[in-house]
Amino acid sequence: MSSKKEIVGNYEVINDREVVTRREVLLMGAMAAGGLVAASPVLATPARAAAEATGAAKATATAETPYVARDFSGLVSKKMPGLSESQISQHIKLYQGYITKANELNSKLKDPDLAGPNATYAPLREMLVEESYAVNGVVYHEYYFGNLGGKGGEPTGDLKAALEERWGSIGKFNDYLKAAGKCMRGWVVIGYNTRGNHLSAFGLDMHNMWSPANLVPILVLDVYEHAYMIDYGIDRGKYLDAFMSNLDWDVVAKRLSYSHKHPSGVDSTV
């Protein structure tokens, strides 16, 4: 049995012939051009590949520190038009802070204070809420940085077909994404809705506020002020233009192709 590992977004995806072959993925993509279809699930584990893989973590996660910061320094040296080195480097530092707190909360929740459980306030409640905030702060930033560093333009192939099926045209999708980016206070997440078996868009005002279930993110946009204030002050519109100019559609397309391997429809909630 042969295997192939590939880093896609935040995941090291292992394709085994007994699960899904590359050819099957391509065939599935051709079928998806007329409408999204689901394929068999594939084993996916958190990325722990070697440092030479784009954005992969250099250190190995452990039970005590399951979250290891990925190396996004290449985005700083890439000199992306409209997104300064200072803006990106400061943003990466903020992401690294979420790594620290996610690990800290993970450790504390192994032996939490269970005294006085209460829905208004309790030590356990506070840690559970803040862990969801810290972990989503890690994951959404990894998706965000992962889909930066491209040349913008327009998507092609199966991704283009999927976006057009849902939004009518790429132009309409771009307008939708920018408008959503101006509406939300935290994130805009475009993803494959495994329950509905189609692409969906969700807006989040905070890392852990309205985070959708059964959605596999393929494109993530950070609209917190920290993502653009150094470069643009309060002019979010210019930042959104810069984001689109540096979007890596190839990464988004790969995420979409792998999202189809999740169970879909009613099977997604079995």
C-alpha atoms as a printed R data frame, in Angstrom:
    type eleno elety resid chain resno       x      y       z
1   ATOM     1    CA   MET     A     1   0.000  0.000   0.000
2   ATOM     2    CA   SER     A     2   1.438  3.393  -0.970
3   ATOM     3    CA   SER     A     3   0.994  6.656   0.909
4   ATOM     4    CA   LYS     A     4   1.517 10.290   0.106
5   ATOM     5    CA   LYS     A     5   1.614 13.144   2.597
6   ATOM     6    CA   GLU     A     6   0.798 16.714   1.667
7   ATOM     7    CA   ILE     A     7   0.441 19.846   3.768
8   ATOM     8    CA   VAL     A     8  -2.883 21.530   3.050
9   ATOM     9    CA   GLY     A     9  -3.710 24.499   5.243
10  ATOM    10    CA   ASN     A    10  -3.352 23.216   8.799
11  ATOM    11    CA   TYR     A    11  -3.328 19.530   8.051
12  ATOM    12    CA   GLU     A    12  -0.958 16.807   7.016
13  ATOM    13    CA   VAL     A    13  -3.198 14.728   4.775
14  ATOM    14    CA   ILE     A    14  -2.304 11.098   4.141
15  ATOM    15    CA   ASN     A    15  -3.636  9.542   0.958
16  ATOM    16    CA   ASP     A    16  -3.589  5.732   1.015
17  ATOM    17    CA   ARG     A    17  -4.723  3.654  -1.917
18  ATOM    18    CA   GLU     A    18  -7.209  1.935   0.360
19  ATOM    19    CA   VAL     A    19  -8.789  5.295   1.161
20  ATOM    20    CA   VAL     A    20  -8.689  7.790  -1.712
21  ATOM    21    CA   THR     A    21  -6.162  7.977  -4.529
22  ATOM    22    CA   ARG     A    22  -5.023 11.169  -6.223
23  ATOM    23    CA   ARG     A    23  -6.709 10.039  -9.405
24  ATOM    24    CA   GLU     A    24  -9.961  9.560  -7.521
25  ATOM    25    CA   VAL     A    25  -9.644 13.095  -6.179
26  ATOM    26    CA   LEU     A    26  -9.255 14.433  -9.707
27  ATOM    27    CA   LEU     A    27 -12.209 12.391 -10.931
28  ATOM    28    CA   MET     A    28 -14.231 13.628  -8.002
29  ATOM    29    CA   GLY     A    29 -13.254 17.186  -8.878
30  ATOM    30    CA   ALA     A    30 -14.520 16.759 -12.414
31  ATOM    31    CA   MET     A    31 -17.832 15.550 -11.041
32  ATOM    32    CA   ALA     A    32 -17.928 18.483  -8.654
33  ATOM    33    CA   ALA     A    33 -17.821 20.993 -11.492
34  ATOM    34    CA   GLY     A    34 -21.560 20.642 -11.852
35  ATOM    35    CA   GLY     A    35 -22.221 20.551  -8.113
36  ATOM    36    CA   LEU     A    36 -20.383 19.627  -4.956
37  ATOM    37    CA   VAL     A    37 -20.181 15.910  -4.249
38  ATOM    38    CA   ALA     A    38 -18.854 14.031  -1.263
39  ATOM    39    CA   ALA     A    39 -16.164 11.381  -1.264
40  ATOM    40    CA   SER     A    40 -14.908  8.904   1.293
41  ATOM    41    CA   PRO     A    41 -13.325 10.278   4.464
42  ATOM    42    CA   VAL     A    42  -9.534 10.348   4.666
43  ATOM    43    CA   LEU     A    43  -7.258 10.274   7.652
44  ATOM    44    CA   ALA     A    44  -6.133 13.788   8.609
45  ATOM    45    CA   THR     A    45  -3.906 14.682  11.529
46  ATOM    46    CA   PRO     A    46  -2.542 18.032  12.773
47  ATOM    47    CA   ALA     A    47   0.452 19.047  10.682
48  ATOM    48    CA   ARG     A    48   3.728 17.963  12.219
49  ATOM    49    CA   ALA     A    49   5.767 17.787   9.045
50  ATOM    50    CA   ALA     A    50   9.339 18.941   8.589
51  ATOM    51    CA   ALA     A    51  10.119 22.636   8.606
52  ATOM    52    CA   GLU     A    52  10.731 22.710   4.860
53  ATOM    53    CA   ALA     A    53   7.015 22.248   4.217
54  ATOM    54    CA   THR     A    54   5.381 25.639   3.867
55  ATOM    55    CA   GLY     A    55   4.191 26.912   7.221
56  ATOM    56    CA   ALA     A    56   4.756 23.592   8.985
57  ATOM    57    CA   ALA     A    57   5.634 23.560  12.660
58  ATOM    58    CA   LYS     A    58   9.351 23.107  13.415
59  ATOM    59    CA   ALA     A    59   8.778 21.512  16.803
60  ATOM    60    CA   THR     A    60   6.729 18.447  17.585
61  ATOM    61    CA   ALA     A    61   3.538 18.779  19.581
62  ATOM    62    CA   THR     A    62   3.256 16.844  22.834
63  ATOM    63    CA   ALA     A    63   0.477 15.980  25.251
64  ATOM    64    CA   GLU     A    64   1.559 18.923  27.405
65  ATOM    65    CA   THR     A    65   1.955 21.373  24.520
66  ATOM    66    CA   PRO     A    66  -0.334 20.193  21.722
67  ATOM    67    CA   TYR     A    67  -0.175 23.565  19.976
68  ATOM    68    CA   VAL     A    68   3.096 24.474  18.263
69  ATOM    69    CA   ALA     A    69   3.357 27.707  16.327
70  ATOM    70    CA   ARG     A    70   3.751 27.279  12.610
71  ATOM    71    CA   ASP     A    71   6.450 29.259  10.833
72  ATOM    72    CA   PHE     A    72   4.832 32.013   8.784
73  ATOM    73    CA   SER     A    73   7.960 34.182   8.575
74  ATOM    74    CA   GLY     A    74   8.002 33.601   4.829
75  ATOM    75    CA   LEU     A    75   5.052 35.969   4.547
76  ATOM    76    CA   VAL     A    76   7.191 38.748   6.039
77  ATOM    77    CA   SER     A    77  10.112 38.214   3.670
78  ATOM    78    CA   LYS     A    78   7.761 37.818   0.714
79  ATOM    79    CA   LYS     A    79   7.007 41.555   0.780
80  ATOM    80    CA   MET     A    80   3.346 41.266  -0.118
81  ATOM    81    CA   PRO     A    81   1.990 44.373  -1.854
82  ATOM    82    CA   GLY     A    82  -0.320 46.309   0.453
83  ATOM    83    CA   LEU     A    83   0.601 44.308   3.565
84  ATOM    84    CA   SER     A    84   3.761 45.633   5.180
85  ATOM    85    CA   GLU     A    85   6.433 43.604   6.935
86  ATOM    86    CA   SER     A    86   5.546 45.374  10.177
87  ATOM    87    CA   GLN     A    87   1.861 44.556   9.849
88  ATOM    88    CA   ILE     A    88   2.456 40.874   9.172
89  ATOM    89    CA   SER     A    89   5.204 40.409  11.767
90  ATOM    90    CA   GLN     A    90   3.104 41.996  14.527
91  ATOM    91    CA   HIS     A    91   0.129 39.886  13.494
92  ATOM    92    CA   ILE     A    92   2.245 36.732  13.712
93  ATOM    93    CA   LYS     A    93   3.351 37.697  17.236
94  ATOM    94    CA   LEU     A    94  -0.293 37.974  18.255
95  ATOM    95    CA   TYR     A    95  -0.935 34.492  16.839
96  ATOM    96    CA   GLN     A    96   2.000 33.120  18.819
97  ATOM    97    CA   GLY     A    97   0.402 34.522  21.973
98  ATOM    98    CA   TYR     A    98  -2.692 32.420  21.309
99  ATOM    99    CA   ILE     A    99  -0.443 29.366  21.030
100 ATOM   100    CA   THR     A   100   0.932 30.066  24.507
101 ATOM   101    CA   LYS     A   101  -2.479 30.533  26.098
102 ATOM   102    CA   ALA     A   102  -4.044 27.551  24.314
103 ATOM   103    CA   ASN     A   103  -1.320 25.318  25.752
104 ATOM   104    CA   GLU     A   104  -1.660 26.876  29.202
105 ATOM   105    CA   LEU     A   105  -5.410 26.322  29.299
106 ATOM   106    CA   ASN     A   106  -5.048 22.799  27.940
107 ATOM   107    CA   SER     A   107  -2.733 22.008  30.846
108 ATOM   108    CA   LYS     A   108  -4.926 23.616  33.510
109 ATOM   109    CA   LEU     A   109  -8.058 21.842  32.287
110 ATOM   110    CA   LYS     A   110  -6.468 18.459  32.953
111 ATOM   111    CA   ASP     A   111  -6.954 19.095  36.665
112 ATOM   112    CA   PRO     A   112  -9.448 21.975  36.941
113 ATOM   113    CA   ASP     A   113 -11.060 23.517  39.982
114 ATOM   114    CA   LEU     A   114 -14.562 22.010  40.012
115 ATOM   115    CA   ALA     A   115 -15.775 24.026  42.996
116 ATOM   116    CA   GLY     A   116 -18.950 26.075  42.716
117 ATOM   117    CA   PRO     A   117 -20.059 25.190  39.175
118 ATOM   118    CA   ASN     A   118 -22.357 27.963  38.013
119 ATOM   119    CA   ALA     A   119 -23.489 29.370  34.668
120 ATOM   120    CA   THR     A   120 -22.887 32.968  35.810
121 ATOM   121    CA   TYR     A   121 -19.343 32.434  37.007
122 ATOM   122    CA   ALA     A   122 -17.159 29.515  37.989
123 ATOM   123    CA   PRO     A   123 -13.437 28.864  37.487
124 ATOM   124    CA   LEU     A   124 -14.256 25.895  35.251
125 ATOM   125    CA   ARG     A   125 -16.715 27.895  33.158
126 ATOM   126    CA   GLU     A   126 -14.155 30.663  32.666
127 ATOM   127    CA   MET     A   127 -11.451 28.280  31.503
128 ATOM   128    CA   LEU     A   128 -13.767 26.375  29.142
129 ATOM   129    CA   VAL     A   129 -14.912 29.594  27.474
130 ATOM   130    CA   GLU     A   130 -11.420 31.026  27.214
131 ATOM   131    CA   GLU     A   131  -9.972 27.785  25.864
132 ATOM   132    CA   SER     A   132 -12.409 27.936  22.956
133 ATOM   133    CA   TYR     A   133 -11.309 31.538  22.366
134 ATOM   134    CA   ALA     A   134  -7.597 30.708  22.465
135 ATOM   135    CA   VAL     A   135  -7.831 27.551  20.342
136 ATOM   136    CA   ASN     A   136  -9.937 29.228  17.674
137 ATOM   137    CA   GLY     A   137  -7.496 32.134  17.799
138 ATOM   138    CA   VAL     A   138  -4.792 29.647  16.864
139 ATOM   139    CA   VAL     A   139  -6.694 27.764  14.187
140 ATOM   140    CA   TYR     A   140  -8.330 30.659  12.356
141 ATOM   141    CA   HIS     A   141  -5.041 32.545  12.215
142 ATOM   142    CA   GLU     A   142  -3.357 29.479  10.711
143 ATOM   143    CA   TYR     A   143  -6.029 29.280   8.037
144 ATOM   144    CA   TYR     A   144  -5.685 33.027   7.429
145 ATOM   145    CA   PHE     A   145  -1.899 33.094   7.108
146 ATOM   146    CA   GLY     A   146  -2.067 29.871   5.112
147 ATOM   147    CA   ASN     A   147  -4.222 31.447   2.401
148 ATOM   148    CA   LEU     A   148  -2.016 34.544   2.107
149 ATOM   149    CA   GLY     A   149   1.081 34.907  -0.042
150 ATOM   150    CA   GLY     A   150  -0.523 34.292  -3.412
151 ATOM   151    CA   LYS     A   151  -0.991 36.537  -6.421
152 ATOM   152    CA   GLY     A   152  -4.709 37.172  -6.155
153 ATOM   153    CA   GLY     A   153  -6.502 37.166  -9.478
154 ATOM   154    CA   GLU     A   154  -9.244 34.600  -9.958
155 ATOM   155    CA   PRO     A   155  -9.619 30.934  -9.061
156 ATOM   156    CA   THR     A   156  -9.837 28.251 -11.723
157 ATOM   157    CA   GLY     A   157 -11.153 24.738 -12.151
158 ATOM   158    CA   ASP     A   158 -13.294 23.064  -9.519
159 ATOM   159    CA   LEU     A   159 -12.991 25.932  -7.047
160 ATOM   160    CA   LYS     A   160 -14.200 28.426  -9.622
161 ATOM   161    CA   ALA     A   161 -17.134 26.159 -10.475
162 ATOM   162    CA   ALA     A   162 -18.068 25.709  -6.813
163 ATOM   163    CA   LEU     A   163 -17.966 29.439  -6.079
164 ATOM   164    CA   GLU     A   164 -19.979 30.241  -9.188
165 ATOM   165    CA   GLU     A   165 -22.562 27.626  -8.286
166 ATOM   166    CA   ARG     A   166 -23.098 29.247  -4.903
167 ATOM   167    CA   TRP     A   167 -22.653 32.958  -5.718
168 ATOM   168    CA   GLY     A   168 -23.326 33.176  -9.447
169 ATOM   169    CA   SER     A   169 -19.950 34.517 -10.568
170 ATOM   170    CA   ILE     A   170 -16.481 35.182  -9.189
171 ATOM   171    CA   GLY     A   171 -17.174 38.901  -9.335
172 ATOM   172    CA   LYS     A   172 -20.272 38.467  -7.180
173 ATOM   173    CA   PHE     A   173 -18.355 36.276  -4.740
174 ATOM   174    CA   ASN     A   174 -15.601 38.879  -4.398
175 ATOM   175    CA   ASP     A   175 -18.197 41.587  -3.744
176 ATOM   176    CA   TYR     A   176 -19.891 39.326  -1.195
177 ATOM   177    CA   LEU     A   177 -16.632 38.561   0.605
178 ATOM   178    CA   LYS     A   178 -15.670 42.226   0.845
179 ATOM   179    CA   ALA     A   179 -19.134 43.231   2.041
180 ATOM   180    CA   ALA     A   180 -19.083 40.470   4.650
181 ATOM   181    CA   GLY     A   181 -15.627 41.649   5.682
182 ATOM   182    CA   LYS     A   182 -17.023 45.104   6.364
183 ATOM   183    CA   CYS     A   183 -19.964 43.676   8.329
184 ATOM   184    CA   MET     A   184 -18.123 41.421  10.752
185 ATOM   185    CA   ARG     A   185 -15.925 42.325  13.724
186 ATOM   186    CA   GLY     A   186 -13.683 39.263  13.720
187 ATOM   187    CA   TRP     A   187 -13.710 36.753  10.881
188 ATOM   188    CA   VAL     A   188 -15.339 35.732   7.633
189 ATOM   189    CA   VAL     A   189 -15.102 31.993   6.995
190 ATOM   190    CA   ILE     A   190 -15.896 30.401   3.638
191 ATOM   191    CA   GLY     A   191 -16.123 26.649   3.908
192 ATOM   192    CA   TYR     A   192 -17.607 23.392   2.780
193 ATOM   193    CA   ASN     A   193 -20.784 22.781   4.771
194 ATOM   194    CA   THR     A   194 -20.707 19.016   5.273
195 ATOM   195    CA   ARG     A   195 -24.279 18.894   6.588
196 ATOM   196    CA   GLY     A   196 -25.730 20.869   3.682
197 ATOM   197    CA   ASN     A   197 -23.218 19.558   1.122
198 ATOM   198    CA   HIS     A   198 -22.425 22.996  -0.315
199 ATOM   199    CA   LEU     A   199 -20.190 26.020   0.217
200 ATOM   200    CA   SER     A   200 -21.292 28.383   2.973
201 ATOM   201    CA   ALA     A   201 -20.114 31.693   4.399
202 ATOM   202    CA   PHE     A   202 -20.195 32.482   8.103
203 ATOM   203    CA   GLY     A   203 -19.290 35.616  10.029
204 ATOM   204    CA   LEU     A   204 -17.770 35.666  13.497
205 ATOM   205    CA   ASP     A   205 -17.542 38.672  15.796
206 ATOM   206    CA   MET     A   206 -15.058 36.865  18.054
207 ATOM   207    CA   HIS     A   207 -12.900 33.765  17.705
208 ATOM   208    CA   ASN     A   208 -15.475 31.660  19.549
209 ATOM   209    CA   MET     A   209 -18.650 33.559  18.747
210 ATOM   210    CA   TRP     A   210 -20.887 31.819  16.197
211 ATOM   211    CA   SER     A   211 -18.190 29.437  15.073
212 ATOM   212    CA   PRO     A   212 -20.035 27.057  12.732
213 ATOM   213    CA   ALA     A   213 -20.289 23.325  13.311
214 ATOM   214    CA   ASN     A   214 -19.662 20.885  10.451
215 ATOM   215    CA   LEU     A   215 -17.954 23.509   8.325
216 ATOM   216    CA   VAL     A   216 -14.547 22.768   6.795
217 ATOM   217    CA   PRO     A   217 -12.878 26.163   6.237
218 ATOM   218    CA   ILE     A   218 -11.338 26.741   2.830
219 ATOM   219    CA   LEU     A   219 -10.888 30.538   2.891
220 ATOM   220    CA   VAL     A   220 -10.510 32.587   6.072
221 ATOM   221    CA   LEU     A   221 -10.430 36.387   6.299
222 ATOM   222    CA   ASP     A   222  -9.339 38.195   9.477
223 ATOM   223    CA   VAL     A   223 -11.119 41.542   9.909
224 ATOM   224    CA   TYR     A   224 -10.086 42.314  13.474
225 ATOM   225    CA   GLU     A   225  -8.472 45.764  13.553
226 ATOM   226    CA   HIS     A   226  -5.134 44.170  14.436
227 ATOM   227    CA   ALA     A   227  -5.029 42.697  10.918
228 ATOM   228    CA   TYR     A   228  -4.763 46.088   9.202
229 ATOM   229    CA   MET     A   229  -4.445 49.065  11.606
230 ATOM   230    CA   ILE     A   230  -0.675 49.474  11.144
231 ATOM   231    CA   ASP     A   231  -1.068 49.816   7.381
232 ATOM   232    CA   TYR     A   232  -4.495 51.368   6.950
233 ATOM   233    CA   GLY     A   233  -5.726 52.841  10.214
234 ATOM   234    CA   ILE     A   234  -9.490 52.431  10.139
235 ATOM   235    CA   ASP     A   235  -9.748 52.092   6.343
236 ATOM   236    CA   ARG     A   236 -10.847 48.471   6.211
237 ATOM   237    CA   GLY     A   237 -11.828 48.729   2.544
238 ATOM   238    CA   LYS     A   238  -8.225 49.233   1.424
239 ATOM   239    CA   TYR     A   239  -7.136 46.309   3.580
240 ATOM   240    CA   LEU     A   240  -9.748 44.067   1.963
241 ATOM   241    CA   ASP     A   241  -8.413 45.030  -1.463
242 ATOM   242    CA   ALA     A   242  -4.891 44.147  -0.310
243 ATOM   243    CA   PHE     A   243  -6.091 40.826   1.084
244 ATOM   244    CA   MET     A   244  -7.695 39.898  -2.229
245 ATOM   245    CA   SER     A   245  -4.515 40.869  -4.097
246 ATOM   246    CA   ASN     A   246  -2.475 38.478  -1.956
247 ATOM   247    CA   LEU     A   247  -4.939 35.603  -1.720
248 ATOM   248    CA   ASP     A   248  -3.485 32.203  -2.612
249 ATOM   249    CA   TRP     A   249  -6.238 30.545  -4.618
250 ATOM   250    CA   ASP     A   250  -4.158 27.383  -5.015
251 ATOM   251    CA   VAL     A   251  -4.277 26.797  -1.251
252 ATOM   252    CA   VAL     A   252  -8.018 27.468  -1.201
253 ATOM   253    CA   ALA     A   253  -8.508 24.987  -4.050
254 ATOM   254    CA   LYS     A   254  -6.536 22.279  -2.236
255 ATOM   255    CA   ARG     A   255  -8.574 22.806   0.911
256 ATOM   256    CA   LEU     A   256 -11.761 22.411  -1.101
257 ATOM   257    CA   SER     A   257 -10.572 19.177  -2.699
258 ATOM   258    CA   TYR     A   258  -9.789 17.661   0.693
259 ATOM   259    CA   SER     A   259 -12.977 18.922   2.293
260 ATOM   260    CA   HIS     A   260 -14.952 16.578   0.044
261 ATOM   261    CA   LYS     A   261 -13.447 13.618   1.841
262 ATOM   262    CA   HIS     A   262 -15.474 14.361   4.953
263 ATOM   263    CA   PRO     A   263 -18.808 12.552   5.316
264 ATOM   264    CA   SER     A   264 -21.590 14.810   4.062
265 ATOM   265    CA   GLY     A   265 -25.332 15.211   4.422
266 ATOM   266    CA   VAL     A   266 -26.995 13.342   7.273
267 ATOM   267    CA   ASP     A   267 -23.927 11.086   7.502
268 ATOM   268    CA   SER     A   268 -21.876 14.058   8.707
269 ATOM   269    CA   THR     A   269 -23.696 14.034  12.048
270 ATOM   270    CA   VAL     A   270 -23.727 10.286  12.695
